[in-house]
Amino acid sequence: MTQYLLSVHMIEGAAPPPQDVIERMYADVDRVNDELKEQGAWVFAGGLHPAATATTVSVSDGEVLFTDGPFAETKEQLGGFWVIEAADLDAALAWASKATVACGAPVEVRPFQDEPQAE
């Protein structure tokens, strides 16, 4: 089984949906999470605070720098994610289809790299 990152993208600063829509989205995401767990595909998931709460850590000329804010200077930001195990890309895309409907936001699917084999 391959692990996949299902990343949920949001538009920073966009008006939030009404409270009843947010509550429905949370309930729908909980149902997807329960199904992932029941099917043995669940590894980990989480929602993130707004990108404005981020601190970017980088290195320049051997000096570690800390900068307030997200790394990417864009309105499109990572809002949350799932790490799942799936037999193949088609299975991961099926989970992402459920996830995008549940959370009402675009979901990007990317496989994790295979770990190098020990010699």
One Martini backbone bead per residue (centre of mass of N, CA, C, O) as a GRO file, in nm:
protein
  119
    1MET     BB    1   0.098   0.035   0.020
    2THR     BB    2   0.026   0.369  -0.032
    3GLN     BB    3   0.099   0.690   0.050
    4TYR     BB    4  -0.118   0.980   0.085
    5LEU     BB    5  -0.174   1.320   0.012
    6LEU     BB    6  -0.452   1.514   0.125
    7SER     BB    7  -0.493   1.840   0.023
    8VAL     BB    8  -0.637   2.132   0.153
    9HIS     BB    9  -0.770   2.413  -0.009
   10MET     BB   10  -0.755   2.773   0.036
   11ILE     BB   11  -0.882   3.104   0.070
   12GLU     BB   12  -0.739   3.362   0.188
   13GLY     BB   13  -0.995   3.580   0.316
   14ALA     BB   14  -1.239   3.440   0.274
   15ALA     BB   15  -1.551   3.402   0.319
   16PRO     BB   16  -1.727   3.241   0.528
   17PRO     BB   17  -1.944   3.028   0.581
   18PRO     BB   18  -2.207   2.948   0.718
   19GLN     BB   19  -2.258   2.782   1.009
   20ASP     BB   20  -2.432   2.547   0.891
   21VAL     BB   21  -2.219   2.467   0.680
   22ILE     BB   22  -1.986   2.408   0.867
   23GLU     BB   23  -2.127   2.184   1.031
   24ARG     BB   24  -2.172   1.998   0.788
   25MET     BB   25  -1.876   1.967   0.709
   26TYR     BB   26  -1.781   1.838   0.972
   27ALA     BB   27  -1.968   1.593   0.954
   28ASP     BB   28  -1.866   1.492   0.677
   29VAL     BB   29  -1.572   1.453   0.762
   30ASP     BB   30  -1.628   1.252   0.987
   31ARG     BB   31  -1.739   1.034   0.795
   32VAL     BB   32  -1.484   0.998   0.630
   33ASN     BB   33  -1.303   0.923   0.866
   34ASP     BB   34  -1.461   0.671   0.950
   35GLU     BB   35  -1.427   0.524   0.678
   36LEU     BB   36  -1.122   0.515   0.673
   37LYS     BB   37  -1.098   0.347   0.933
   38GLU     BB   38  -1.276   0.102   0.849
   39GLN     BB   39  -1.078   0.054   0.578
   40GLY     BB   40  -0.763   0.114   0.663
   41ALA     BB   41  -0.666   0.421   0.546
   42TRP     BB   42  -0.589   0.552   0.802
   43VAL     BB   43  -0.339   0.775   0.952
   44PHE     BB   44  -0.387   1.103   0.912
   45ALA     BB   45  -0.525   1.423   1.043
   46GLY     BB   46  -0.577   1.789   0.970
   47GLY     BB   47  -0.623   2.108   1.076
   48LEU     BB   48  -0.559   2.453   1.009
   49HIS     BB   49  -0.458   2.736   1.069
   50PRO     BB   50  -0.405   3.016   0.955
   51ALA     BB   51  -0.140   3.138   0.769
   52ALA     BB   52  -0.077   3.382   0.966
   53THR     BB   53   0.042   3.169   1.194
   54ALA     BB   54   0.294   3.134   1.050
   55THR     BB   55   0.636   3.004   1.034
   56THR     BB   56   0.933   3.060   0.863
   57VAL     BB   57   1.206   2.835   0.801
   58SER     BB   58   1.546   2.926   0.718
   59VAL     BB   59   1.844   2.931   0.505
   60SER     BB   60   2.135   3.168   0.505
   61ASP     BB   61   2.453   3.136   0.510
   62GLY     BB   62   2.401   2.945   0.780
   63GLU     BB   63   2.143   3.106   0.861
   64VAL     BB   64   1.873   3.115   1.067
   65LEU     BB   65   1.538   3.196   0.972
   66PHE     BB   66   1.257   3.402   1.080
   67THR     BB   67   0.919   3.420   0.941
   68ASP     BB   68   0.636   3.567   0.919
   69GLY     BB   69   0.447   3.344   0.776
   70PRO     BB   70   0.415   3.213   0.486
   71PHE     BB   71   0.592   3.100   0.223
   72ALA     BB   72   0.357   3.148   0.042
   73GLU     BB   73   0.263   3.426  -0.171
   74THR     BB   74  -0.068   3.355  -0.132
   75LYS     BB   75  -0.412   3.281  -0.117
   76GLU     BB   76  -0.333   2.993  -0.151
   77GLN     BB   77  -0.385   2.745   0.105
   78LEU     BB   78  -0.329   2.535   0.355
   79GLY     BB   79  -0.596   2.381   0.562
   80GLY     BB   80  -0.544   2.063   0.523
   81PHE     BB   81  -0.530   1.695   0.597
   82TRP     BB   82  -0.441   1.373   0.464
   83VAL     BB   83  -0.327   1.047   0.554
   84ILE     BB   84  -0.307   0.768   0.339
   85GLU     BB   85  -0.399   0.434   0.239
   86ALA     BB   86  -0.340   0.292  -0.091
   87ALA     BB   87  -0.323   0.086  -0.362
   88ASP     BB   88  -0.382   0.345  -0.551
   89LEU     BB   89  -0.465   0.621  -0.722
   90ASP     BB   90  -0.764   0.555  -0.759
   91ALA     BB   91  -0.822   0.520  -0.456
   92ALA     BB   92  -0.729   0.804  -0.372
   93LEU     BB   93  -0.934   0.955  -0.556
   94ALA     BB   94  -1.185   0.848  -0.416
   95TRP     BB   95  -1.125   0.983  -0.145
   96ALA     BB   96  -1.101   1.275  -0.257
   97SER     BB   97  -1.393   1.292  -0.352
   98LYS     BB   98  -1.513   1.278  -0.067
   99ALA     BB   99  -1.352   1.515   0.057
  100THR     BB  100  -1.445   1.752  -0.127
  101VAL     BB  101  -1.741   1.728  -0.056
  102ALA     BB  102  -1.717   1.757   0.255
  103CYS     BB  103  -1.529   2.040   0.255
  104GLY     BB  104  -1.556   2.232  -0.007
  105ALA     BB  105  -1.262   2.169  -0.132
  106PRO     BB  106  -0.977   2.138  -0.263
  107VAL     BB  107  -0.795   1.827  -0.356
  108GLU     BB  108  -0.477   1.707  -0.325
  109VAL     BB  109  -0.283   1.441  -0.482
  110ARG     BB  110   0.000   1.268  -0.316
  111PRO     BB  111   0.265   1.076  -0.318
  112PHE     BB  112   0.483   0.911  -0.150
  113GLN     BB  113   0.785   0.827  -0.114
  114ASP     BB  114   0.991   0.585  -0.125
  115GLU     BB  115   1.181   0.403   0.062
  116PRO     BB  116   1.482   0.317   0.095
  117GLN     BB  117   1.671   0.049   0.050
  118ALA     BB  118   1.837  -0.169   0.223
  119GLU     BB  119   2.162  -0.330   0.190
   0.00000   0.00000   0.00000
